[in-house]
Amino acid sequence: MKWQRKDSGNFEDRRGMSGGGKALIGGGVIGIVVLLLQMFGGETGQTIGNIIQQTQGTETPTEGTKTRELSAEEKELGDFSEACFVYNNETWAKIFQENNMDFEEPGMVLFDDGVSTACGSATSASGPFYCPGDKKIYMDLRFFEELKTRFGAQGGDFAIAYVIAHEMGHHLQTILGTSGKVRQLQQGKSEKEANKLSVCLELQADFYAGVWAHYNKNLLEEGDIEEALSAAHAVGDDAIQSKMQGHVQPDSFTHGTSEQRMYWFKKGYNSGDIKQGDTFSALLD
């Protein structure tokens, strides 16, 4: 991806600072890998709270103490993440203005190991997530190496761009009221029906990520879209369940299949039309 350094007053890089939280049994950046069935995009208020409860240790994270210096590569990845964050804000501010809507910028935080949020204290095992309580995107960039080595994604910088755009999609759903409506609809529903609504929410975030890519084609390099699609495929519920438990359970899907995730990203990318992102009508009829 072609990019240049951009600064945002809403971007925080807390890497290299103490984050607290005990390491999870199983170790690694992802921790308990079965949590992949729930993470990367499970950012409705209720869901992310449940994930954090499962992933946090008994210690309370305390941030702000510098524990190590970042490497040159880490610094560059941080600069790239901040640039992608700014590109997202610029794009969505323009789209909202064109549609006579008010856009509110979220925040974004990079962290190592553990972080305190308005949704609770999380470890890296939570995966990238959006917290509606403080309207911030949280991400441990080491997630992407895990995604590549353990779950077969291609890697590359546009995989990071795709995930940031996906999390931005959840912010859009928060400020547009979509997430709140989904939480209301999930009340009193069976687990199967509630999961279907979660899938619709996640696929819509993938669609929004595709719309963002459509508006930023001038930044794309050869292979970038393939990197995004590879990441989307790797985090499909069916792909993760098949790899981790040897079989799939469709009724437990909360994010959508690999095919669905790629389809909705491509639909957003090809159309660039936010009005075509009604995953709820498409999947629940």
Secondary structure, DSSP 4 states (H G I P E B T S, - for coil): --------TTEEE-TTB----PPPTT-TTT-SGGGGGT-SS--SHHHHHHHHHHH--SSPP----B--PPPHHHHHHHHHHHHHHHHHHHHHHHHHHHTT------EEEE-SSEEEETTEEEEGGG-SEEETTTTEEEE-TTHHHHHHHHH----SHHHHHHHHHHHHHHHHHHHHTHHHHHHHHHTT--HHHHHHHHHHHHHHHHHHHHHHHHHTGGG--TTHHHHHHHHHHHT-HHHHHHHHHSS--GGG-SS--HHHHHHHHHHHHHH--GGG--HHHHHH-
